[in-house]
């Protein structure tokens, strides 16, 4: 997902109010911990983010029921 699309979707569809700097900090933390990968489009210079395959598989299967909960509220934790 592109950075601009992620910011728009978080602020509009997920009802999360997050600043650009908060999102950058969170994404840097996730990338630092090797949970996401980033790539820059050579033409548009836009940065896009993808989940590491093992993380995507874990979220999809959710073996311990930690990812998908019925009472989960939309929040964004800043990774450190």
Backbone as CSV, one residue per row, in Angstrom:
resi,resn,N_x,N_y,N_z,CA_x,CA_y,CA_z,C_x,C_y,C_z
1,UNK,0.856,-1.168,0.000,0.000,0.000,0.000,0.901,1.230,0.000
2,UNK,0.498,2.236,-0.739,1.304,3.454,-0.784,1.102,4.262,0.497
3,UNK,2.092,5.084,0.818,2.038,5.888,2.039,0.814,6.793,2.046
4,UNK,0.575,7.486,0.936,-0.555,8.425,0.896,-1.889,7.696,1.047
5,UNK,-2.021,6.532,0.418,-3.264,5.762,0.528,-3.451,5.251,1.957
6,UNK,-2.370,4.809,2.579,-2.442,4.332,3.955,-2.895,5.438,4.897
7,UNK,-2.333,6.620,4.751,-2.699,7.751,5.605,-4.164,8.126,5.416
8,UNK,-4.622,8.170,4.173,-6.018,8.508,3.885,-6.955,7.457,4.480
9,UNK,-6.641,6.182,4.257,-7.516,5.114,4.756,-7.571,5.077,6.277
10,UNK,-6.446,5.300,6.933,-6.454,5.308,8.398,-7.301,6.450,8.938
11,UNK,-7.189,7.614,8.335,-7.917,8.778,8.831,-9.396,8.771,8.451
12,UNK,-9.760,8.117,7.356,-11.154,8.150,6.912,-11.904,6.871,7.244
13,UNK,-11.461,5.759,6.710,-12.245,4.533,6.841,-12.065,3.836,8.176
14,UNK,-10.936,3.973,8.808,-10.702,3.293,10.075,-11.029,4.170,11.276
15,UNK,-11.450,5.406,11.029,-11.816,6.347,12.088,-10.684,6.558,13.089
16,UNK,-9.468,6.553,12.584,-8.296,6.808,13.410,-7.725,8.152,12.993
17,UNK,-7.540,9.031,13.951,-6.922,10.314,13.660,-5.433,10.189,13.951
18,UNK,-4.641,10.227,12.902,-3.200,10.055,13.055,-2.492,11.085,12.196
19,UNK,-1.449,11.655,12.746,-0.686,12.647,11.992,0.316,11.932,11.090
20,UNK,0.804,12.665,10.114,1.803,12.112,9.203,3.042,11.678,9.971
21,UNK,3.475,12.484,10.925,4.689,12.139,11.683,4.482,10.892,12.544
22,UNK,3.282,10.715,13.110,2.997,9.510,13.892,3.029,8.271,13.006
23,UNK,2.477,8.387,11.806,2.475,7.259,10.880,3.893,6.916,10.450
24,UNK,4.692,7.926,10.154,6.084,7.689,9.757,6.838,6.983,10.880
25,UNK,6.654,7.445,12.105,7.323,6.831,13.259,6.913,5.367,13.414
26,UNK,5.619,5.095,13.286,5.120,3.722,13.409,5.681,2.833,12.306
27,UNK,5.678,3.329,11.073,6.187,2.542,9.948,7.687,2.299,10.072
28,UNK,8.432,3.298,10.535,9.873,3.118,10.738,10.139,2.035,11.781
29,UNK,9.345,2.020,12.836,9.500,0.990,13.863,9.203,-0.402,13.334
30,UNK,8.133,-0.519,12.554,7.790,-1.815,11.961,8.870,-2.281,10.994
31,UNK,9.414,-1.353,10.214,10.470,-1.709,9.266,11.756,-2.078,10.011
32,UNK,12.060,-1.356,11.065,13.252,-1.632,11.879,13.192,-3.042,12.457
33,UNK,11.996,-3.478,12.833,11.806,-4.817,13.391,11.531,-5.869,12.320
34,UNK,11.724,-5.513,11.063,11.555,-6.420,9.917,10.152,-6.996,9.807
35,UNK,9.140,-6.224,10.201,7.760,-6.676,10.071,7.130,-6.214,8.769
36,UNK,7.672,-5.142,8.176,7.216,-4.669,6.874,8.432,-4.369,6.009
37,UNK,8.201,-4.309,4.710,9.232,-3.917,3.753,8.747,-2.675,3.034
38,UNK,9.684,-1.817,2.663,9.308,-0.630,1.894,10.035,-0.651,0.558
39,UNK,9.403,-0.037,-0.428,10.014,0.095,-1.746,9.590,1.426,-2.342
40,UNK,10.486,2.006,-3.132,10.205,3.300,-3.746,10.008,3.115,-5.243
41,UNK,8.897,3.632,-5.755,8.617,3.597,-7.186,9.596,4.541,-7.877
42,UNK,10.378,4.049,-8.846,11.371,4.905,-9.502,10.760,6.053,-10.304
43,UNK,9.540,5.888,-10.760,8.896,6.925,-11.560,8.248,7.989,-10.691
44,UNK,7.401,7.567,-9.772,6.640,8.522,-8.957,7.351,8.903,-7.664
45,UNK,8.364,8.137,-7.284,9.106,8.343,-6.030,8.253,8.074,-4.793
46,UNK,7.079,7.479,-4.984,6.194,7.157,-3.862,6.683,5.882,-3.180
47,UNK,6.645,5.899,-1.858,7.050,4.737,-1.077,5.823,3.874,-0.807
48,UNK,5.991,2.572,-1.011,4.931,1.607,-0.731,5.424,0.622,0.313
49,UNK,4.484,0.052,1.055,4.820,-0.869,2.129,4.103,-2.190,1.924
50,UNK,4.799,-3.273,2.248,4.214,-4.610,2.186,4.576,-5.362,3.459
51,UNK,3.739,-6.325,3.801,4.034,-7.185,4.943,5.041,-8.246,4.531
52,UNK,5.896,-8.635,5.455,6.773,-9.771,5.228,5.866,-10.992,5.041
53,UNK,6.234,-11.922,4.154,5.377,-13.090,3.908,5.007,-13.867,5.172
54,UNK,5.938,-14.042,6.089,5.637,-14.800,7.307,4.641,-14.049,8.189
55,UNK,4.701,-12.736,8.211,3.756,-11.933,8.992,2.368,-12.012,8.362
56,UNK,2.321,-11.910,7.030,1.043,-12.009,6.314,0.386,-13.365,6.586
57,UNK,1.179,-14.429,6.564,0.661,-15.775,6.821,0.127,-15.872,8.251
58,UNK,0.851,-15.315,9.212,0.423,-15.371,10.608,-0.889,-14.616,10.810
59,UNK,-0.985,-13.432,10.223,-2.208,-12.636,10.357,-3.389,-13.356,9.716
60,UNK,-3.138,-13.987,8.580,-4.202,-14.697,7.873,-4.692,-15.905,8.671
61,UNK,-3.767,-16.680,9.229,-4.169,-17.886,9.958,-4.560,-17.587,11.400
62,UNK,-3.921,-16.606,12.032,-4.233,-16.168,13.402,-4.414,-17.359,14.347
63,UNK,-3.366,-18.186,14.520,-3.512,-19.424,15.280,-3.907,-19.243,16.742
64,UNK,-3.555,-18.128,17.350,-3.869,-17.922,18.763,-5.056,-16.988,18.971
65,UNK,-5.674,-16.530,17.887,-6.824,-15.646,17.997,-6.480,-14.257,18.496
66,UNK,-5.258,-13.822,18.253,-4.812,-12.522,18.745,-5.069,-11.381,17.775
67,UNK,-5.165,-11.678,16.501,-5.301,-10.627,15.494,-6.747,-10.223,15.302
68,UNK,-7.625,-11.174,15.171,-9.035,-10.898,14.907,-9.849,-11.128,16.173
69,UNK,-10.216,-10.046,16.847,-11.060,-10.158,18.032,-12.311,-9.332,17.821
70,UNK,-13.394,-9.753,18.424,-14.668,-9.064,18.214,-14.733,-7.722,18.921
71,UNK,-13.988,-7.553,20.005,-14.045,-6.297,20.742,-12.852,-5.387,20.467
72,UNK,-12.137,-5.662,19.397,-10.947,-4.867,19.072,-11.352,-3.471,18.634
73,UNK,-10.705,-2.493,19.207,-10.951,-1.111,18.791,-9.840,-0.690,17.851
74,UNK,-10.142,0.176,16.890,-9.123,0.577,15.920,-8.078,1.486,16.568
75,UNK,-6.885,0.947,16.741,-5.788,1.739,17.288,-4.530,1.438,16.498
76,UNK,-3.597,2.347,16.561,-2.319,2.155,15.896,-1.240,2.261,16.955
77,UNK,-0.567,1.158,17.202,0.509,1.169,18.187,1.798,1.564,17.490
78,UNK,2.507,2.475,18.098,3.781,2.900,17.532,4.841,1.923,18.003
79,UNK,5.449,1.230,17.054,6.489,0.260,17.379,7.767,0.990,17.753
80,UNK,8.456,0.453,18.712,9.709,1.093,19.115,10.874,0.161,18.915
